[in-house]
Amino acid sequence: MAPTLTDVAKQADVALSTASRAFSDPQRLGPETLRKVLSAAQELGYQSAAKQSDAQAGGSTVAMVVPDIANPVYGTLVKAAQGEGRRRKQTLVLHDTDRDPEREREAIAHLRNEVAAIVLCSSRLPPDEIAELCGTTPVVLVNQEVEGVDCVLGDAAEGLRQAVDYLAALGHSKLAFVPGSPQSWSTPRRIELIRSLSAEAGLDLEVLNWRAETVSAGTAVAASVLATGATAVITHNDLVSFGVIKGARALGVEVPTGLSVIGIDDVALTEVSNPSLTSISIPWAKAGALSMELLGEILSGHRTAPRTQLLPAQLVVRDSTAPAPR
């Protein structure tokens, strides 16, 4: 049974009239009271009568918010989500925040009143702020985890373990890691994990300062990678890896004979780059389709509790890795 306004009032520990006012006339409530009611509604999966009507009518509109549509990962996500949305007779609209947290805030604040639901990809916002901004608008997070919200996570842990073990087996003893933005949910987790895995494998690890998640940033960081003395590098994503290969070559170091390079994501271009890129494959297409499936359950009232879906990654070996140079 779908949650009712009475359920929301009990969860938030407020009067029923107060809970009702949060949706009909929120300006009359204090910020803390409004936050309590909206958080309770989000946790229970409650939708106001107007949004329930929209969802039941079919043909609802869902917004997908991404940090950078130029990154092939998000093209893959959008395409898969759009295909699943078409099957469900939903229209998908896209908003690109250009990796800017303020633009993301503005987008959510606008979209929450214009669409039936939101898919928020790789958010740059703090978890508590996401829940508060979305209010009662159903939301699914991709590559971000917030308690009480449905999440789809690309779990790079197993792929990173395979990558570190593979490099150790190739005889590499020093590894560099180029992290992404500190505002990215995955960045601190990957740093912690790769430190642990490197220690287990007996590899000396150098974590460089974070870089933008672009090819040009990878080209710029190549000199820093080589300066560490590392014979192998793992980067936050494939785009940075492409740039590292270009930058290393400009400095007279060939990949993989002088430097082994591993990316993360396994975008389509990894197969045609020169050399083809060894990468940790994350099933982003599945993530895009699954995000729409989860939203469908929420909008139809069939979701009983928020779920977190983990999509495991695996290493795909290509030509950018080789035995350590002697």
Buried (B, 14 or more C-beta within 10 A) or exposed (E): EBBEBEBBBBBBEBEEEBBBBBBEEBEEBEEEBBBBBBBBBBBBBBBBEEBBEBBEEEEBBBBBBBBBBEBBBBBBBBBBBBBBBEEBEBBBEBBBBEBBBEBBBBBBEEBBEEBBBBBBBBBBBEBEBBBBBBBBBBBBBBBBBBEBBBBBBBBBBEBBBBBBBBBBEBEBBBBBBBBBBEBBBBBEBBBEBBEBBBEEBEBBBBBBEBBBBBBBBBBBBBBBBBEBEBBBBBBBBBBBBBBBBBBBBEEEBEBBEBBBBBBBBBBEBBEEBEBBBBBBBBBBBBBBBBBBBBBBBBBEBEBEEBEEBEBBBBBBEBBBBBBBBE
